[in-house]
Amino acid sequence: MVPLHGIGGRQDLPVPFEIVVVGAMLAVLASFVVLSLTWRATRSAGRGTVALPRLTRLVDSAAVRWMVRVLGLAAGAWAAWALLAGADNLTNPIFGFVYVWVWIGLVPLSLLLGRVWPLLNPLRTLHLLVCRALRIDPDHGALDLPPGVGVWPAVAGLFGFVYLELVAPDRTTIHMLLLGAALYIAVLTCGSVLFGRRWFAAADPFEVYATFMAHLSVWGRNGAGVLTASSPLVNLSRLVPPSGTVAFVTVLIGSTAFDGLSNSTAWIGWIQAQPTRPIVAASITLVALVALTAATFVVASRTGGRIVRSPLAGEPRLFVHALLPIALGYVTAHYLTLFVFEGQRTLTLWSDPLSRGWDVFGTAALDVSYALAAYPALIATVQAGAVVAGHVGGIVAAHDRAVEISPTGRAATNQVPMVAVMIGYTGLALLLLFAE
């Protein structure tokens, strides 16, 4: 794939880059100051939430649910055909399907429609069909899923995927993608046999990713399972983070930061000068950025709790939801143009999975519009704005939680270490995003 997620550069920003970085960090600090003075009670208690029972009946109807399942099954089968029988070159739509439509597309899909991936996932549908054919309860497997497993299997899956996408040699070749797909299918299939369909929520990195991003949408469900519409802050606060959530989100953020770094000319020059093989240096750097993200977040959370002498107010899992707006900002900043351009290109290739001149869906003759590329200043501004907006959103979510669980009147004090870390994240994110 053509690296089209770096069109906006430092020189395209409307003001000097140094001013952008300093201004962004000051904006994050200012948001904290304003919140500490005006936000004295939690505002995520569900006020303004509207229950939608009629929409729930429609969405949960068998016809709608099976329509979505069949759509996901058909897309998965078409992609599998391209992977197994298609040409080993970039005219094969499988690369755009995996790296663009699925990986990046899950974000806008989850923001617009909420938690839809479990219905679209073809492996879930196949598991359900097999269980029904054999008259087996899909919720139960040969073993009980240990209660503390959380999403740790998905953490391993996510790291494996980002390693394949960002580091592995020959990652845009059929044999490498086939290896990754085989491992993904084997882990989910074997796990679902052993533990039932609960395994998908614990081990599918795409499902965990989409579920977390769905908490930033306006759609949610109440305790009775009824669809609701409310502010993203309310939905975000309702996230009940299972074990492994901190690791999952920090892998997501750290790997996105590595993606920005690895596309810079400075990185290319540095890695070529290393005595070790490039893959070794890249692997160490990826792990280091993920570890740095996790360590700084955990230390900030724990330190805040110690300052206000409240272990509960220092529990990282209670604040991890505040990282999701940051992750969304990073994904938007890094992958917006890639999604726009390569998404269109994948659509044109989708009609011809075997590169034989077919036009099955009537998309082969469509022209890819690169009109957005004519506005690099706009792209750079949106990228920088997404980073800042993500961190401000994280500050808001973290402060609201601090108000809820910190000793009375000490929420702002609790958040000082977290704000310091987020200011640092902001500056580093912009440096990596616009690395030269």
C-alpha positions as CSV (number, residue, x, y, z in Angstrom):
1,M,0.0,0.0,0.0
2,V,1.1,3.5,-0.7
3,P,2.0,5.3,2.6
4,L,-0.6,8.0,2.3
5,H,-1.0,8.8,6.0
6,G,1.8,11.3,6.0
7,I,0.6,13.9,3.5
8,G,0.3,16.7,6.0
9,G,3.8,17.8,7.3
10,R,5.3,20.4,9.6
11,Q,5.7,22.8,6.7
12,D,1.9,22.6,6.0
13,L,0.8,23.7,9.4
14,P,-0.7,27.3,9.4
15,V,1.7,28.4,12.1
16,P,5.3,27.3,13.0
17,F,5.5,23.8,14.3
18,E,7.1,24.9,17.6
19,I,4.1,27.1,18.3
20,V,1.7,24.2,17.5
21,V,3.4,22.0,20.0
22,V,3.6,24.6,22.8
23,G,0.0,25.7,22.0
24,A,-1.3,22.1,22.1
25,M,0.4,21.4,25.4
26,L,-1.0,24.7,26.9
27,A,-4.5,23.8,25.6
28,V,-4.4,20.5,27.5
29,L,-3.2,22.4,30.6
30,A,-5.9,25.0,30.2
31,S,-8.6,22.4,29.9
32,F,-7.5,20.9,33.2
33,V,-7.5,24.3,35.0
34,V,-11.0,25.1,33.7
35,L,-12.2,21.7,34.8
36,S,-10.7,22.0,38.2
37,L,-12.5,25.3,38.8
38,T,-15.9,24.4,37.3
39,W,-16.4,20.7,37.3
40,R,-17.0,19.8,40.9
41,A,-19.5,16.9,40.5
42,T,-19.6,14.0,38.1
43,R,-21.6,14.6,34.9
44,S,-21.6,11.0,33.6
45,A,-24.3,9.6,35.9
46,G,-26.7,9.1,32.9
47,R,-28.5,12.4,32.8
48,G,-29.8,13.1,29.3
49,T,-29.8,9.4,28.4
50,V,-32.8,8.5,26.2
51,A,-34.1,4.9,26.1
52,L,-35.1,3.7,22.6
53,P,-37.3,0.5,23.1
54,R,-38.7,0.6,19.5
55,L,-35.3,0.9,17.9
56,T,-34.2,-1.9,20.2
57,R,-36.9,-4.2,18.9
58,L,-35.9,-3.5,15.4
59,V,-32.1,-3.8,15.9
60,D,-32.5,-7.0,17.9
61,S,-35.0,-8.6,15.6
62,A,-33.8,-11.9,14.0
63,A,-34.2,-10.5,10.5
64,V,-31.8,-7.6,11.1
65,R,-29.3,-9.5,13.1
66,W,-29.1,-12.3,10.5
67,M,-28.9,-9.8,7.7
68,V,-25.8,-8.3,9.3
69,R,-24.3,-11.8,10.0
70,V,-24.8,-12.8,6.4
71,L,-23.2,-9.6,5.2
72,G,-20.2,-10.3,7.4
73,L,-20.0,-13.9,6.4
74,A,-20.2,-13.0,2.7
75,A,-17.5,-10.3,3.0
76,G,-15.3,-12.8,4.9
77,A,-15.7,-15.5,2.3
78,W,-14.9,-13.0,-0.5
79,A,-11.8,-11.9,1.3
80,A,-10.7,-15.4,2.0
81,W,-11.0,-16.2,-1.7
82,A,-8.8,-13.3,-2.5
83,L,-6.3,-14.4,0.1
84,L,-6.2,-18.0,-1.0
85,A,-6.4,-17.7,-4.8
86,G,-5.6,-14.0,-5.5
87,A,-2.3,-12.7,-7.0
88,D,0.5,-11.9,-4.6
89,N,0.7,-8.2,-5.4
90,L,-0.9,-5.0,-4.3
91,T,-3.8,-5.3,-6.9
92,N,-5.2,-8.0,-4.5
93,P,-7.9,-6.3,-2.4
94,I,-7.1,-8.5,0.6
95,F,-4.4,-6.1,1.9
96,G,-6.7,-3.1,1.8
97,F,-9.5,-5.2,3.3
98,V,-7.4,-6.2,6.3
99,Y,-5.2,-3.1,6.9
100,V,-7.8,-0.4,5.9
101,W,-11.4,-1.6,5.8
102,V,-11.2,-3.8,8.9
103,W,-8.4,-2.3,11.0
104,I,-9.1,1.4,10.4
105,G,-12.7,1.1,9.3
106,L,-13.8,-0.5,12.6
107,V,-13.3,2.9,14.2
108,P,-15.9,5.0,12.2
109,L,-18.1,1.9,12.0
110,S,-18.2,1.6,15.8
111,L,-18.6,5.3,16.3
112,L,-21.6,5.4,14.0
113,L,-23.3,2.1,14.8
114,G,-22.0,1.1,18.2
115,R,-21.1,-2.5,19.0
116,V,-21.7,-4.1,15.6
117,W,-18.5,-6.2,15.1
118,P,-19.7,-9.2,17.0
119,L,-22.5,-9.6,14.5
120,L,-20.2,-8.9,11.5
121,N,-17.5,-11.3,12.6
122,P,-17.8,-14.3,10.3
123,L,-16.0,-16.6,12.8
124,R,-18.7,-15.8,15.4
125,T,-21.4,-16.6,12.8
126,L,-19.8,-19.9,11.8
127,H,-19.5,-20.9,15.4
128,L,-23.1,-20.1,16.0
129,L,-24.2,-22.1,12.9
130,V,-22.2,-25.1,13.9
131,C,-23.5,-25.1,17.4
132,R,-27.1,-24.9,16.2
133,A,-26.5,-27.7,13.7
134,L,-25.0,-29.9,16.5
135,R,-27.6,-28.6,19.1
136,I,-24.9,-27.3,21.4
137,D,-25.2,-24.3,23.6
138,P,-22.9,-21.7,22.0
139,D,-22.2,-20.1,25.4
140,H,-20.5,-23.2,26.8
141,G,-17.5,-25.2,25.6
142,A,-15.5,-28.1,27.0
143,L,-14.0,-25.9,29.7
144,D,-15.1,-22.9,31.8
145,L,-13.3,-19.7,30.8
146,P,-11.2,-18.6,33.9
147,P,-12.7,-15.4,35.4
148,G,-9.4,-13.5,35.5
149,V,-8.6,-14.0,31.8
150,G,-10.1,-10.7,30.9
151,V,-8.9,-9.5,27.5
152,W,-5.3,-10.7,27.9
153,P,-5.6,-13.1,24.9
154,A,-6.7,-10.1,22.8
155,V,-3.7,-8.1,24.1
156,A,-1.4,-10.8,22.6
157,G,-3.5,-10.8,19.4
158,L,-3.3,-7.0,19.1
159,F,0.4,-7.0,19.6
160,G,0.8,-9.7,17.0
161,F,-1.3,-7.8,14.5
162,V,0.5,-4.4,14.9
163,Y,3.8,-6.3,14.7
164,L,2.7,-7.8,11.4
165,E,1.4,-4.5,10.2
166,L,4.3,-2.3,11.2
167,V,7.5,-4.4,11.7
168,A,7.3,-7.9,10.1
169,P,9.2,-8.2,6.8
170,D,7.1,-8.9,3.7
171,R,4.0,-7.8,5.5
172,T,2.2,-7.0,2.2
173,T,2.8,-10.4,0.8
174,I,0.2,-13.2,0.6
175,H,2.3,-15.7,2.5
176,M,2.8,-13.4,5.5
177,L,-0.8,-12.3,5.6
178,L,-1.9,-15.9,5.2
179,L,0.2,-16.9,8.2
180,G,-1.3,-14.2,10.3
181,A,-4.9,-15.1,9.2
182,A,-4.2,-18.8,10.0
183,L,-3.1,-18.0,13.5
184,Y,-6.0,-15.7,14.1
185,I,-8.5,-18.2,12.9
186,A,-6.9,-21.1,14.7
187,V,-6.8,-19.3,18.1
188,L,-10.4,-18.1,17.9
189,T,-11.8,-21.4,16.5
190,C,-10.0,-23.6,19.0
191,G,-10.8,-21.3,21.9
192,S,-14.5,-21.1,21.0
193,V,-14.6,-25.0,21.0
194,L,-12.9,-25.0,24.5
195,F,-14.6,-22.1,26.1
196,G,-17.7,-21.2,24.0
197,R,-18.5,-17.9,22.3
198,R,-17.3,-16.0,25.4
199,W,-13.8,-16.6,24.0
200,F,-14.4,-14.1,21.2
201,A,-14.9,-11.2,23.6
202,A,-11.7,-12.2,25.4
203,A,-9.4,-13.1,22.5
204,D,-10.5,-11.3,19.3
205,P,-8.4,-8.1,19.2
206,F,-10.7,-6.6,16.6
207,E,-13.8,-7.2,18.8
208,V,-12.1,-5.8,21.9
209,Y,-10.9,-2.8,19.8
210,A,-14.3,-2.2,18.3
211,T,-16.1,-2.6,21.6
212,F,-13.9,0.0,23.3
213,M,-14.4,2.4,20.4
214,A,-18.1,1.9,20.5
215,H,-18.0,3.5,24.0
216,L,-17.2,6.7,22.3
217,S,-20.4,6.6,20.2
218,V,-23.8,8.0,21.3
219,W,-25.3,4.5,21.3
220,G,-25.3,2.3,24.4
221,R,-27.5,-0.1,26.3
222,N,-29.0,0.2,29.8
223,G,-29.1,-2.6,32.4
224,A,-32.2,-4.1,30.7
225,G,-30.5,-4.3,27.4
226,V,-32.5,-1.5,25.8
227,L,-30.7,0.7,23.3
228,T,-30.0,4.2,24.6
229,A,-28.7,7.5,23.1
230,S,-26.5,9.7,25.3
231,S,-23.4,11.7,25.3
232,P,-20.1,9.8,24.6
233,L,-18.9,10.9,28.0
234,V,-21.7,8.9,29.6
235,N,-21.1,5.9,27.5
236,L,-17.4,6.1,28.1
237,S,-17.9,6.2,31.9
238,R,-20.0,3.0,31.6
239,L,-17.0,1.0,30.4
240,V,-16.3,-1.8,32.8
241,P,-12.7,-2.6,32.0
242,P,-11.8,-6.3,32.3
243,S,-8.4,-7.5,33.3
244,G,-5.9,-6.6,30.6
245,T,-7.6,-3.4,29.4
246,V,-4.7,-1.1,30.4
247,A,-2.3,-3.3,28.4
248,F,-4.6,-3.4,25.4
249,V,-5.1,0.3,25.1
250,T,-1.4,1.1,25.7
251,V,-0.4,-1.4,23.0
252,L,-2.9,0.5,20.7
253,I,-1.5,3.9,21.6
254,G,2.2,2.9,21.6
255,S,2.0,1.1,18.3
256,T,0.3,4.1,16.7
257,A,3.1,6.3,17.9
258,F,5.6,3.9,16.5
259,D,3.9,4.0,13.1
260,G,4.4,7.8,13.0
261,L,8.0,7.4,14.0
262,S,8.8,4.7,11.5
263,N,7.5,6.8,8.6
264,S,10.0,9.6,9.2
265,T,13.2,10.1,7.3
266,A,15.0,10.5,10.6
267,W,14.0,7.0,11.6
268,I,15.0,5.5,8.3
269,G,18.4,7.1,8.5
270,W,18.8,6.0,12.2
271,I,17.8,2.4,11.7
272,Q,20.0,2.0,8.7
273,A,23.0,3.1,10.8
274,Q,22.3,0.5,13.5
275,P,24.7,-2.5,13.7
276,T,21.8,-4.9,14.3
277,R,19.3,-6.0,11.7
278,P,16.5,-3.4,11.1
279,I,13.8,-5.8,12.3
280,V,15.6,-6.1,15.7
281,A,15.9,-2.3,16.2
282,A,12.3,-1.9,15.1
283,S,11.0,-4.6,17.4
284,I,12.8,-3.1,20.4
285,T,11.5,0.4,19.6
286,L,7.9,-0.8,19.3
287,V,8.1,-2.7,22.6
288,A,9.8,0.3,24.2
289,L,7.1,2.8,23.1
290,V,4.3,0.5,24.3
291,A,6.1,0.0,27.6
292,L,6.7,3.7,28.0
293,T,3.0,4.4,27.4
294,A,1.9,1.8,29.9
295,A,4.5,2.7,32.6
296,T,3.8,6.4,32.5
297,F,0.0,5.9,32.7
298,V,0.2,3.4,35.6
299,V,2.7,5.5,37.5
300,A,0.6,8.7,37.0
301,S,-2.5,6.8,38.3
302,R,-0.8,5.3,41.3
303,T,0.9,8.6,42.2
304,G,-2.4,10.5,42.1
305,G,-3.9,8.0,44.5
306,R,-1.0,8.3,46.9
307,I,-1.2,12.1,46.8
308,V,-4.8,12.1,48.0
309,R,-4.3,9.0,50.2
310,S,-6.9,6.9,48.4
311,P,-5.9,3.5,46.8
312,L,-9.2,3.5,44.9
313,A,-8.4,6.9,43.3
314,G,-5.1,5.5,42.1
315,E,-6.4,2.4,40.4
316,P,-5.3,2.5,36.7
317,R,-8.3,0.4,35.5
318,L,-10.7,3.0,36.8
319,F,-9.0,5.7,34.6
320,V,-8.2,3.6,31.5
321,H,-11.3,4.8,29.8
322,A,-9.7,8.2,29.6
323,L,-7.1,6.8,27.2
324,L,-9.7,5.9,24.6
325,P,-10.3,9.5,23.3
326,I,-6.5,9.7,23.0
327,A,-6.4,6.5,21.0
328,L,-9.2,7.8,18.8
329,G,-7.3,11.1,18.2
330,Y,-4.1,9.2,17.3
331,V,-5.9,6.9,14.9
332,T,-7.6,9.9,13.2
333,A,-4.3,11.8,12.9
334,H,-2.3,8.9,11.6
335,Y,-4.7,7.1,9.4
336,L,-7.3,9.5,8.0
337,T,-5.8,10.0,4.6
338,L,-4.8,6.3,4.4
339,F,-8.4,5.4,5.0
340,V,-9.8,7.9,2.5
341,F,-7.5,7.0,-0.3
342,E,-6.7,3.4,0.2
343,G,-10.3,2.7,1.2
344,Q,-11.4,4.0,-2.2
345,R,-8.7,2.0,-4.0
346,T,-9.7,-1.2,-2.1
347,L,-13.3,-0.6,-3.3
348,T,-12.2,-0.6,-6.9
349,L,-10.2,-3.8,-6.4
350,W,-13.0,-5.5,-4.5
351,S,-14.8,-6.4,-7.8
352,D,-11.7,-8.3,-9.0
353,P,-10.3,-10.4,-6.2
354,L,-8.2,-12.7,-8.5
355,S,-6.9,-9.9,-10.8
356,R,-8.6,-11.3,-13.9
357,G,-10.3,-8.2,-15.2
358,W,-13.6,-8.8,-13.5
359,D,-16.1,-6.2,-12.3
360,V,-18.4,-8.2,-10.1
361,F,-19.8,-5.3,-8.0
362,G,-19.4,-2.6,-10.7
363,T,-16.7,-0.8,-8.8
364,A,-13.6,-1.6,-10.9
365,A,-14.0,1.4,-13.2
366,L,-14.4,3.9,-10.3
367,D,-11.7,6.6,-10.1
368,V,-9.9,7.1,-6.8
369,S,-10.3,10.8,-5.8
370,Y,-7.2,12.3,-4.4
371,A,-8.8,15.8,-4.1
372,L,-8.1,15.9,-0.4
373,A,-4.4,15.6,-1.1
374,A,-4.5,19.1,-2.7
375,Y,-5.1,20.5,0.8
376,P,-2.1,19.5,2.8
377,A,-2.5,22.4,5.2
378,L,-6.1,21.2,6.0
379,I,-4.8,17.7,6.5
380,A,-2.0,18.8,8.9
381,T,-4.5,21.0,10.8
382,V,-6.9,18.1,11.2
383,Q,-4.1,15.8,12.3
384,A,-2.9,18.2,15.0
385,G,-6.4,19.0,16.0
386,A,-7.3,15.3,16.4
387,V,-4.3,14.8,18.8
388,V,-5.2,17.8,20.9
389,A,-8.9,17.0,21.0
390,G,-8.1,13.4,22.0
391,H,-6.0,14.5,24.9
392,V,-8.6,17.1,26.0
393,G,-11.2,14.4,25.9
394,G,-9.0,12.2,28.0
395,I,-8.6,15.0,30.6
396,V,-12.3,15.5,30.8
397,A,-13.0,11.7,31.2
398,A,-10.3,11.3,33.8
399,H,-11.3,14.4,35.8
400,D,-15.0,13.3,35.8
401,R,-13.9,9.9,37.3
402,A,-11.6,11.6,39.8
403,V,-14.5,13.8,41.0
404,E,-16.5,10.6,41.4
405,I,-14.0,8.5,43.4
406,S,-11.5,10.9,45.0
407,P,-11.9,12.3,48.5
408,T,-14.2,15.4,48.5
409,G,-12.5,18.4,47.0
410,R,-9.3,16.6,46.0
411,A,-10.1,15.6,42.5
412,A,-7.9,18.2,40.9
413,T,-5.0,17.2,43.2
414,N,-5.5,13.6,42.2
415,Q,-5.2,14.4,38.6
416,V,-2.0,16.5,38.6
417,P,0.3,13.6,37.8
418,M,-2.1,12.4,35.0
419,V,-2.3,15.8,33.5
420,A,1.5,16.1,33.5
421,V,1.7,12.8,31.6
422,M,-1.0,13.8,29.1
423,I,0.8,17.1,28.4
424,G,3.9,15.0,27.7
425,Y,1.9,12.6,25.5
426,T,0.6,15.6,23.6
427,G,4.0,17.0,22.8
428,L,5.5,13.6,22.0
429,A,2.5,12.6,19.8
430,L,2.9,15.7,17.7
431,L,6.7,15.2,17.4
432,L,6.2,11.7,16.2
433,L,3.2,12.6,14.0
434,F,5.2,15.3,12.2
435,A,8.6,13.6,12.5
436,E,10.9,14.7,9.7
